[in-house]
Amino acid sequence: MKVLVSGSHGLIGSELVARLAAGGHEPVRLVRGGGAGRPGQVGWDIGAGRIDAGALDGVDAVVHLAGEGIGAHRWSAAHKRGMVSSRVEGTRLLAQALAGAGTAPSVMVSASAVGYYGDRGDEELTEASPGGQGFLADLCRQWEAATAPAESAGVRVVHLRSGVVLSPKGGALAKQLPLFRFGLGGRLGPGRQWTSWISLDDEVGAILHALDGAHDIRGALNATAPAPVTNAELTRTLARVLRRPGVARVPGVALRAVPLPPHRVGRRAARPAGPLRTGPQLPSPRG
């Protein structure tokens, strides 16, 4: 397959491009700025509403991962605007390009997040669960809805609702590891909040599984391990694996004083209900 990948230089995109190439597929990077025009790359400009002519020529599938990081910064008003602009407008631009292509790719796997479900306490959440409340839930609804032009044109669309992707190469885990190695790791507040997680390897496996037309996956897909864990359990696991103490605790009052992304302190126990049970077997961090 020839697969167009946006966000191809990020944590997930880099791993995906490598796996596609290793599997004999042809990844093409959709990039912003000066990288366009190089072999294996095509350009786009979300602000200008432009994608390079011919970007979709011969493309069999699209994986759309681009967007300003959800957990990369504190959630200032400016960062929230950037998340909406990069994710919703970028998705709409790409979906419209797919709809207008002479021969559209057969499938579009578009990133979303388990933040779609909002803060739901101890409720078990599957793809059939309704959306929640709050900024991230609203963002995810707009983000997913922006794929409508592609779906209306007959493209099979998969909304990849990812949990926290765990990898020492980047993301949330890479930021926590130095603290744990110095014995400063610990739970956030009471530690009862759920973490719906997935390893980087299994996240890429879920994307490849969704691309495979034999499974005919469409709509929402929770890219998470079957068993979410509490923040306290995740803390204990990291401490045990690194053989370091994990007894520190960030008080709840301190968390409330800092505009952290809600996936760090909110509660959502999302798991895949069906499609991923036919695909990669995701391990538990307890093992």
N, C-alpha and C positions, 0 to 999 in steps of 0.2 A: 504493500500500500504506500501511496504518497500521502503523507500526513502533515498538514499545516499546523504549527504549534505557536501560539502566542504565550508570552511569559516564559520563553524557552531558556532564559538565562537565570531563572529563579531556582530555588531549592528543588521543587518538584519537576519543573520543566527541563532542567539540566539532566536529571536522572532519566526522565522519560525519553528525551532525544537520544541518549546513549543506549537505552534499552531498545528503542525502535531500530536504530542503526545496527545493533548487534543481532537483531532478529531478521535482518535482511530487508527492512522497510526503508523508505526514503523520507526522512524528516526534513521539513522546510521551516525555517524560523521566520515568524512574523515579527519584525523589529521596528523600533522607532529610531529616528535620527540617522546617523551616518553609516550604519551597518547595512542599509538597504543597497542592493545592487551587487553584493558579494555572492559568490556561489552558495546556493542553499539558503539564501535569505531573500525576503521581500519586505517592503516597507509599508508602514501606515502612520497616519497622523490623526489621532482621535479628535484633537481640537479643531482641525480643519475638515474633519469628516471625510478623509481620503484614505483609500487603500490602493497600492500600486496596481496599475492595469496588468492583467495577466496573472495576478497573485494566486488565483484559484484554478488556473489552467492545469488540467490533469490531476487535480487534488481529489483523493478518494475520501478523506476524512479530515475533520478539524478538531483540535483540542485547544480550548480557549481558557488559559490560566492567568492572563494578564490582569493586573489591577494593583492599586496602591495597597500595601500590606495592612491587613486588619489588626495584627498584633505588634506591628513594628514600632508604633509610637503611642504616646498618650493621646487620648481622644479629644483634641482641641476642636473648636468649631471649624478651623481651616482644614484639619486632617479629615474630619467627617465630610466636608465638601469634596475633598480630593478623592475619597473613597467612592462617593456616589458618582462623581464625574468619570473616573477611570473605569469603574466596573459597569455601571449602567450604560453610559454613552458608548464605551468601547464595545460592549456586548451587542448593543443595538446596531452599531456601525457594521460589525462583522456579520451579524444575522441578515442585515439588509443586503450586504454584498453577496451572501450565499443565495438569498432569494432571487437576486438579479443575475446570477451566473447563468451562462448558456447551458452548462451541464453542472448542476450543483453536486457537491460531495454528498455521499449517502448518509453521513452521520456527523453530528456536532456534539462533542462532550464539553459542556460548559461548567466551569467551576462555580460552586456555591459553598455554603457552609451550614453546619448544624445550628448555627446561630439563627437560622430560619425559625426554629421552634421556640425561641425566646427562653426566659428563665422559668423553668417549670418544676422546680423542686425535685421530688423523688419520682415523678411520673416517668414511666418508660415510654420512649418516643421512637416510633418507626416512620417509614416513608408515608404511611397513611395518616399520621398525626397532623392536625391542623397547625397552621403557622401561629407564632406567638406574638408578643407585643414588644415594643422597644425599637431603638434605632437600628440595631443589627438585623432584627427580624424584618423590619420594613425594608432595609437595604436589600436583603436576600430576596424578598418578594419582587422588588423592582428589577433586580439583577436577573432573576429567572424569567420574568415577564418580557424582558428585552430580547429574548430569543424567539419571540413569536413570529417575526417575519420568516425565519428559516423554517420553523415548524409548519407554517401555513403553506410554504412552498414544497412540502413533502419531505423535508430533511428529518431524519430520526434524531431527536434531541434528547440528551441525557443531562440532567442537572445533578452534578456531583457534589452532594452535601457532605463535605469533608469535616472530620473532627480535627483535633490538634495533631498535626503531623510531627512525629517524634523521630529525630535524627541528630546525631552529634555533628552533622555537617552544617546545620543551620536551624533557624526557627526557634521555638520556645525552649526546646531541650538544650540546644547549644548555649543559650543564654544562662540556663540554670546550672549547667555542669560546673563552671568555675566556682560558683558559690558552694556547691556540695563538696567539691574537692578540697576547699579550704575549711570545711566543717561548718559552713554558715548556711547551708540549705535548711529549709523547713517549710511547714505547711502555711497556707494563706488563711488567716482567720481561724475559724473552728476546724477547717479541713473537710467539712461534710459535703462541699459542693462537688458535683460529678464532673469528671473529665471524660468526654468521648474522644478517644484517641485512635491513631493508626500509625503504623511504622511507615517510613518513606518507601521501603520496598513494596509493602502491600498497597500503599496509595497508588503507586505506578501500576501495580498489578491490577488494581480495580479499574484504572483508566483503560488499560489494554483489554480487560474483560468487557468493558462497556463498548469499546470500539468494535468488538467481534460481532458481526451481524448475525451469527448463528444463534446468539442468545436473545436477540431482538429486545434488548433492554431499552426502555424509553421512559421519560419523565424522571421523577426523583429517585436518587440512589444514595443511600447513606454510606459513605466511605468511612466506616469506623470498624473497630474490632467488635466482636459480638458482646463483649463484657466491658462496659464502662467501669471506671474506678473512681473512688473519691480522691480528692486532693491529698488527704492524709495517707491513703494507701499508695498513691503514686510517689509521695515523698519517702515513705518507708522503703519502697522498692528501689528507688534511686540510691538511697543511703546504703542499702544492703549490697547492691551491685558494686558500688564504688568503695565499699568498706569504710564509710565515713559516717559520723553522727548526722542525724537529721532531726534534731530536737528543737531547733530554733522555730519561732513562730512570729509571723507578721500580724500584729493585732488588728482586729476588725476596724478599730477607729482610724488606724493609719491607712487602711485600704480605702475607707470612705473619703479620706482627705485628698486622695490622688485619683485623677480621672483615668483609671486603668480600663483597658478594654474589658467588657463584661464577661467574655469567655474565660478570663482569668479568675473571676470571683463569682460568676453566676452559676446556676445549677441546671444542667440538662443531661439526661441519661439517654442519649440516642444510640441506637444500634440498627444494623441492617435487618429488615424483616424477611427478605426473600432473595433478590437477585445475587447477592454476593455469597449466598449459601451454595450456589452452583459454581462458584469461582474459587478464588484463592482462600485457603483456610487461614484465618487470622488468629495468631496466638494470643494468649493472655499474658499480661505483664507479671502475673503471679508465678508463671512457670520459669 
